[in-house]
Amino acid sequence: MFRLDADPSLLRETDEQRQLRAVLRDLLAETCGIEEVRTQCGSPRGHDRALWQRLAAEIGVHGLTLPERYGGAGCTFAELAVALEETGRVLCPVPLLSTVVLAGHALLAGGDPQACARWLPGIAAGALTATVAGLLHPADVSAEQGPGGWVLRGEADFVPDGEGAELLLVVARAPGGERLFACEPDAATCDRIARRVLDPTRRQALVRLRGQPAEPVGEPGQAAEVVDAVLDAGRVALAAEHVGGSAHALDALLAYVSQRTQFGRAIGSFQAVKHRLADLLVEVEGARSASAYASACLAGGAAQLPVAASAAAVACTGAYRLATAEYVQLHGGMGFTWEHPAHLYLRRARADEGLFGTGEDHRLRLADLLGLTGRTG
C-alpha cells in the first residue's frame, strides 16, 4: 500500500523560505520583466551573466543544496524549490535547472569526492555553468582509454544549455559498462550546434565529441543509479518551475478579467469566466501540493521519491498546460499575438512536457511503482 513518508516539517514553508522568496521576487521583478527576458534569450549566451552571478553572490541560490565543504549552504531541496518556483514564475532563462539541479546532482550522485571538490565550488560561486548529456535522451557516446587518458567519441542531442555550458557530464559506454564522465568542452574536439527549439528561454544543442578528453566520475557500474537520481531531481525541479509559471498565469488572468469590460461589466463577473478560473485555481493548488510533497521527499531522501516525482510531473505539467491555454484564450485576440507574454509561457509549458518523460510515461511508471500493472476493470 502506498504511504506518505516525507518529513511533515519539510512540507511547511519556513520563515527563511518566505524571506528567500521575497528577496528573489524583488530581484527578478527588477531584472526579468518580459522585455528583459526577450533580450536575454536573444543574447549569445541565452541568459544574463550578470544576473546569474548576482543570484549566486547576493542570494546564494546556486549553492543552496550543495554541502558546505564544497562552498554550498548545506540546505535542503525545499529551499532550492522556492528559487525554482520564482524563476519559473518569470521565465528567467538562467541555466539553473541544467547547472545546479542536473549537473550538481550528477556530481553528488557519482560519489566522487575529487570530482565534487574540483567542480562544485565553481557551480556554487556562479563561476561555472554545467549540464548533462546522454541522461535525458538516448545518446551514442563511447569512452576509450588511451596513452593520455580517457577520450569521448559520439554525439548527444537536445542537451539543455549544451551550447554554452563550461562543463559536460556525459554518460558513455566504457569497457566496463556505462560510466559517467566529466569534460570541459574544447572546440578542437567538441562541436556544439544550437537546436531550433519551441521554447527560446531553455536552449538545447547537439553535442558531437571527437576525441574529447574526459575524466571518469565515480566507479564503473554506477551510471544507471546516477541517471535515475538525476532524472527524479529534474522532475521535482521542473514541477516547482511549473507551479511558478501556472501561478503567474492565474494572477495575470485575475488582473485582466477584473479590468476588461464588456457590456458595461468586468468580464470576470461573467459566470462562464468564473467557472474557468475556479477550475484553474483547483488545478494550480493541486499542483502546488504535489510539488511540495515531491520537494519534501527529495529533501528528506524519502523512499517514495520516485512515486512523488512522477506524480508531481503529471499534476504540475497538466496544470501548466491548462493555465497557459487559459492565459492565451481569456485574453482574446491580444493573447494570440507575439507581443503578448502569454505565448512565451505557452511555449515553455509545451516544450517541457516531454523533457523528463511524457505524461503517459509517468502514468505507466506510477502504475508499475504502485503495483497496478496488469490490473483490469
TORTI-783287 format. One record per residue (C-alpha): residue number from 1; residue in one letter; x, y, z. Coordinates in Angstrom, 2 decimals. Example, Ala and Ser with C-alpha at 12.3 -4.5 7.8 and 13.67 -1.06 7.14 Angstrom:
2
1,A,12.30,-4.50,7.80
2,S,13.67,-1.06,7.14
END
This chain:
377
1,M,0.00,0.00,0.00
2,F,1.27,3.49,-0.83
3,R,2.10,5.56,2.24
4,L,3.20,9.19,2.51
5,D,6.58,9.12,4.21
6,A,8.07,12.60,3.76
7,D,9.07,14.52,6.87
8,P,5.99,16.66,7.69
9,S,8.21,19.54,8.77
10,L,9.54,19.81,5.21
11,L,6.03,20.40,3.88
12,R,5.61,23.69,5.75
13,E,7.21,26.85,4.39
14,T,9.63,28.25,6.95
15,D,10.33,31.89,7.75
16,E,13.70,31.55,5.97
17,Q,11.99,30.23,2.84
18,R,9.47,33.07,2.87
19,Q,12.31,35.57,3.15
20,L,14.15,33.86,0.31
21,R,11.02,34.04,-1.83
22,A,10.54,37.74,-1.10
23,V,14.16,38.63,-1.90
24,L,14.12,36.63,-5.10
25,R,10.81,38.07,-6.24
26,D,12.12,41.62,-5.77
27,L,15.34,40.89,-7.67
28,L,13.58,39.11,-10.52
29,A,10.95,41.87,-10.80
30,E,13.85,44.27,-11.32
31,T,15.80,42.15,-13.81
32,C,13.36,39.75,-15.51
33,G,10.45,41.70,-16.91
34,I,9.14,40.21,-20.14
35,E,11.21,42.55,-22.32
36,E,14.36,41.74,-20.35
37,V,13.62,38.03,-20.82
38,R,13.26,38.51,-24.58
39,T,16.57,40.39,-24.66
40,Q,18.37,37.74,-22.62
41,C,17.05,34.94,-24.84
42,G,18.40,36.72,-27.91
43,S,21.88,37.23,-26.46
44,P,24.84,34.98,-27.39
45,R,24.73,33.17,-24.03
46,G,20.95,32.99,-23.85
47,H,20.95,34.48,-20.36
48,D,22.24,37.47,-18.43
49,R,25.61,36.52,-16.98
50,A,25.45,39.41,-14.50
51,L,22.10,38.15,-13.17
52,W,23.50,34.62,-12.97
53,Q,26.35,35.84,-10.80
54,R,24.08,38.06,-8.67
55,L,21.87,35.06,-7.88
56,A,24.98,33.26,-6.64
57,A,26.80,36.10,-4.88
58,E,23.91,38.08,-3.36
59,I,21.43,35.30,-2.57
60,G,23.45,32.10,-2.79
61,V,20.90,30.28,-4.95
62,H,23.43,28.06,-6.73
63,G,24.83,26.60,-3.54
64,L,21.61,26.14,-1.56
65,T,21.64,22.33,-1.72
66,L,25.40,21.82,-2.01
67,P,27.38,20.65,1.04
68,E,29.30,23.32,2.92
69,R,32.61,21.59,2.21
70,Y,32.07,22.37,-1.48
71,G,31.15,26.01,-0.97
72,G,27.42,25.46,-0.58
73,A,24.95,26.36,2.15
74,G,24.02,22.79,3.08
75,C,20.27,23.47,2.88
76,T,17.66,21.03,1.57
77,F,15.99,20.88,-1.81
78,A,12.95,22.59,-0.27
79,E,14.90,25.88,-0.33
80,L,16.02,25.38,-3.93
81,A,12.41,24.61,-4.89
82,V,11.45,28.11,-3.73
83,A,14.07,29.59,-6.07
84,L,12.93,27.39,-8.96
85,E,9.31,28.40,-8.44
86,E,10.24,32.09,-8.52
87,T,12.44,31.78,-11.62
88,G,9.68,29.75,-13.30
89,R,7.19,32.49,-12.48
90,V,9.08,35.00,-14.64
91,L,10.62,32.55,-17.19
92,C,14.07,33.58,-16.03
93,P,16.36,31.97,-18.66
94,V,19.41,31.38,-16.43
95,P,20.69,27.75,-16.58
96,L,19.64,26.93,-13.03
97,L,17.97,23.64,-13.97
98,S,20.86,22.33,-16.05
99,T,23.73,23.55,-13.86
100,V,22.53,23.35,-10.27
101,V,19.92,20.60,-10.45
102,L,21.07,18.23,-13.20
103,A,24.85,18.65,-13.17
104,G,25.02,19.26,-9.42
105,H,23.03,16.13,-8.64
106,A,25.03,14.10,-11.15
107,L,28.29,15.01,-9.42
108,L,26.91,14.29,-5.96
109,A,25.27,11.04,-7.07
110,G,28.54,9.96,-8.66
111,G,30.06,9.89,-5.17
112,D,33.49,11.03,-6.36
113,P,34.98,13.42,-3.76
114,Q,37.75,14.54,-6.11
115,A,35.32,15.47,-8.89
116,C,33.00,17.22,-6.43
117,A,35.86,19.22,-4.94
118,R,37.03,20.25,-8.40
119,W,33.75,21.46,-9.89
120,L,31.05,22.03,-7.25
121,P,32.69,25.14,-5.70
122,G,32.60,26.80,-9.13
123,I,28.92,25.96,-9.50
124,A,28.16,27.30,-6.01
125,A,30.01,30.55,-6.75
126,G,28.27,31.16,-10.07
127,A,31.61,30.90,-11.89
128,L,30.75,27.72,-13.79
129,T,27.82,26.61,-15.93
130,A,27.30,22.90,-16.50
131,T,24.89,20.39,-17.97
132,V,24.36,16.69,-18.58
133,A,24.46,14.80,-21.88
134,G,23.11,11.35,-22.59
135,L,20.94,11.31,-19.48
136,L,17.70,12.87,-20.74
137,H,17.68,11.45,-24.27
138,P,19.28,8.37,-25.84
139,A,22.84,9.11,-26.95
140,D,25.61,7.32,-28.79
141,V,28.79,8.14,-26.89
142,S,31.70,5.80,-26.18
143,A,34.74,6.24,-23.98
144,E,38.22,4.99,-24.87
145,Q,41.30,4.92,-22.70
146,G,44.46,5.93,-24.49
147,P,48.01,6.89,-23.54
148,G,46.89,10.36,-22.47
149,G,43.79,9.27,-20.58
150,W,40.12,8.88,-21.40
151,V,38.57,10.40,-24.55
152,L,34.92,10.54,-25.64
153,R,33.55,9.95,-29.14
154,G,29.98,10.15,-30.39
155,E,27.07,12.54,-30.06
156,A,24.26,13.50,-27.74
157,D,21.29,15.55,-28.92
158,F,18.95,18.04,-27.24
159,V,21.41,18.74,-24.45
160,P,19.92,21.51,-22.23
161,D,22.10,24.63,-22.36
162,G,24.63,22.46,-24.17
163,E,25.88,25.19,-26.49
164,G,27.44,27.33,-23.78
165,A,27.96,25.06,-20.76
166,E,31.53,25.07,-19.47
167,L,31.29,21.56,-18.04
168,L,29.62,18.50,-19.57
169,L,28.71,15.41,-17.56
170,V,28.28,12.59,-20.06
171,V,27.09,9.01,-19.74
172,A,29.22,6.94,-22.13
173,R,29.91,3.30,-22.93
174,A,33.22,2.18,-21.46
175,P,34.99,-1.19,-21.44
176,G,33.49,-1.99,-18.04
177,G,29.97,-0.81,-18.94
178,E,28.30,2.59,-18.95
179,R,30.01,5.22,-16.84
180,L,29.75,8.91,-16.01
181,F,32.46,11.21,-17.38
182,A,33.18,14.91,-16.95
183,C,34.77,17.11,-19.59
184,E,35.41,20.76,-20.26
185,P,34.49,21.10,-23.96
186,D,37.27,22.13,-26.33
187,A,36.36,23.49,-29.75
188,A,39.10,21.32,-31.29
189,T,37.46,18.10,-30.09
190,C,33.84,19.06,-29.40
191,D,31.26,20.55,-31.77
192,R,28.16,22.16,-30.25
193,I,25.32,23.09,-32.55
194,A,22.33,25.03,-31.26
195,R,18.99,23.39,-31.99
196,R,15.97,25.41,-33.01
197,V,13.50,24.62,-30.23
198,L,9.98,25.67,-29.30
199,D,10.98,27.38,-26.05
200,P,13.57,30.14,-26.58
201,T,14.06,30.51,-22.81
202,R,15.54,27.00,-22.50
203,R,18.20,26.40,-25.11
204,Q,19.25,22.95,-26.32
205,A,22.12,21.76,-28.51
206,L,23.56,18.83,-30.42
207,V,26.95,17.89,-28.95
208,R,29.46,15.97,-31.09
209,L,32.51,14.60,-29.28
210,R,35.59,13.89,-31.43
211,G,38.18,12.54,-29.06
212,Q,37.24,14.97,-26.29
213,P,39.46,14.43,-23.22
214,A,37.41,13.47,-20.17
215,E,37.73,12.23,-16.62
216,P,35.65,9.43,-15.07
217,V,33.35,10.36,-12.20
218,G,32.71,7.66,-9.64
219,E,33.11,3.94,-10.19
220,P,32.09,1.73,-13.14
221,G,28.57,0.35,-12.96
222,Q,27.05,3.44,-11.30
223,A,25.63,5.07,-14.44
224,A,22.09,3.71,-14.13
225,E,21.85,4.77,-10.49
226,V,23.15,8.25,-11.30
227,V,20.73,8.65,-14.21
228,D,17.74,7.66,-12.04
229,A,18.75,10.12,-9.32
230,V,19.28,12.99,-11.77
231,L,16.02,12.37,-13.62
232,D,13.95,12.36,-10.43
233,A,15.67,15.53,-9.23
234,G,14.94,17.11,-12.61
235,R,11.28,16.11,-12.42
236,V,10.88,17.64,-8.98
237,A,12.66,20.82,-10.07
238,L,10.55,21.14,-13.20
239,A,7.39,20.68,-11.14
240,A,8.40,23.65,-8.97
241,E,9.05,25.78,-12.06
242,H,5.64,24.83,-13.44
243,V,3.90,25.84,-10.23
244,G,5.52,29.27,-10.54
245,G,4.53,29.62,-14.18
246,S,0.95,28.47,-13.50
247,A,0.63,30.90,-10.60
248,H,1.79,33.76,-12.81
249,A,-0.77,32.87,-15.48
250,L,-3.57,32.75,-12.90
251,D,-2.54,36.07,-11.34
252,A,-2.30,37.73,-14.76
253,L,-5.74,36.44,-15.71
254,L,-7.33,37.65,-12.49
255,A,-5.89,41.11,-13.04
256,Y,-7.06,41.18,-16.65
257,V,-10.65,39.94,-16.17
258,S,-11.10,42.41,-13.31
259,Q,-10.31,45.34,-15.63
260,R,-11.54,44.22,-19.06
261,T,-15.17,45.20,-19.61
262,Q,-17.89,44.06,-21.98
263,F,-21.49,45.21,-21.98
264,G,-20.66,47.58,-19.17
265,R,-19.36,44.86,-16.83
266,A,-15.96,43.40,-15.98
267,I,-15.70,40.06,-17.78
268,G,-14.59,38.49,-14.53
269,S,-18.17,38.86,-13.31
270,F,-19.48,36.53,-16.02
271,Q,-20.35,33.09,-14.69
272,A,-18.59,31.22,-17.51
273,V,-15.33,33.06,-16.81
274,K,-15.69,32.47,-13.07
275,H,-16.07,28.73,-13.64
276,R,-12.97,28.57,-15.82
277,L,-10.89,30.47,-13.27
278,A,-12.21,28.34,-10.41
279,D,-11.23,25.18,-12.28
280,L,-7.80,26.63,-12.93
281,L,-7.34,27.56,-9.26
282,V,-8.13,23.97,-8.24
283,E,-5.55,22.65,-10.72
284,V,-2.86,25.09,-9.59
285,E,-3.38,24.37,-5.89
286,G,-3.31,20.64,-6.56
287,A,-0.07,21.08,-8.47
288,R,1.37,23.16,-5.63
289,S,0.64,20.36,-3.15
290,A,2.14,17.68,-5.41
291,S,5.25,19.80,-5.95
292,A,5.66,20.49,-2.23
293,Y,5.41,16.80,-1.38
294,A,7.90,15.83,-4.10
295,S,10.33,18.51,-2.89
296,A,9.97,17.24,0.68
297,C,10.68,13.67,-0.47
298,L,13.81,14.80,-2.31
299,A,14.90,16.99,0.59
300,G,14.50,14.17,3.12
301,G,15.70,11.29,0.96
302,A,12.32,9.55,1.27
303,A,11.84,6.14,-0.31
304,Q,8.69,7.41,-2.04
305,L,10.64,9.92,-4.15
306,P,10.14,8.07,-7.48
307,V,6.36,7.99,-6.93
308,A,6.25,11.60,-5.73
309,A,8.41,12.82,-8.62
310,S,6.27,11.23,-11.31
311,A,3.01,12.26,-9.59
312,A,4.26,15.85,-9.43
313,A,5.28,15.69,-13.08
314,V,1.75,14.65,-14.09
315,A,-0.03,17.16,-11.83
316,C,2.20,20.18,-12.47
317,T,2.59,19.68,-16.21
318,G,-1.18,19.30,-16.55
319,A,-1.84,22.43,-14.51
320,Y,0.70,24.41,-16.54
321,R,-0.85,23.25,-19.82
322,L,-4.29,24.39,-18.66
323,A,-3.00,27.65,-17.18
324,T,-1.16,28.69,-20.34
325,A,-4.08,27.75,-22.58
326,E,-6.43,29.90,-20.48
327,Y,-3.78,32.65,-20.37
328,V,-3.97,32.88,-24.15
329,Q,-7.68,32.31,-24.66
330,L,-9.12,34.56,-21.95
331,H,-7.03,37.47,-23.23
332,G,-8.92,37.18,-26.50
333,G,-7.26,38.27,-29.72
334,M,-4.50,40.06,-27.83
335,G,-3.43,36.79,-26.20
336,F,-2.67,35.28,-29.61
337,T,-0.17,37.97,-30.61
338,W,3.61,37.58,-30.42
339,E,3.81,40.80,-28.46
340,H,1.87,39.37,-25.52
341,P,3.86,37.36,-22.90
342,A,1.30,34.54,-22.86
343,H,2.86,32.81,-25.86
344,L,6.24,32.53,-24.12
345,Y,4.61,30.74,-21.19
346,L,2.67,28.54,-23.61
347,R,5.91,27.60,-25.37
348,R,7.62,26.79,-22.06
349,A,4.70,24.60,-20.98
350,R,4.52,22.66,-24.24
351,A,8.28,22.22,-24.60
352,D,8.67,20.97,-21.02
353,E,6.01,18.29,-21.39
354,G,8.49,15.77,-22.74
355,L,11.68,16.96,-21.05
356,F,11.86,14.17,-18.43
357,G,9.21,11.91,-19.88
358,T,5.69,12.48,-21.17
359,G,2.55,12.33,-19.06
360,E,1.89,8.84,-20.41
361,D,5.42,7.76,-19.45
362,H,4.86,8.96,-15.90
363,R,1.46,7.31,-15.58
364,L,2.92,3.98,-16.73
365,R,5.80,4.41,-14.28
366,L,3.38,5.16,-11.45
367,A,1.32,2.10,-12.29
368,D,4.46,-0.01,-12.11
369,L,5.74,1.59,-8.89
370,L,2.37,1.18,-7.19
371,G,1.93,-2.41,-8.32
372,L,-1.01,-1.65,-10.59
373,T,0.48,-3.02,-13.81
374,G,-1.73,-5.64,-15.36
375,R,-4.89,-4.73,-13.44
376,T,-8.16,-4.55,-15.34
377,G,-11.54,-3.04,-14.64
END
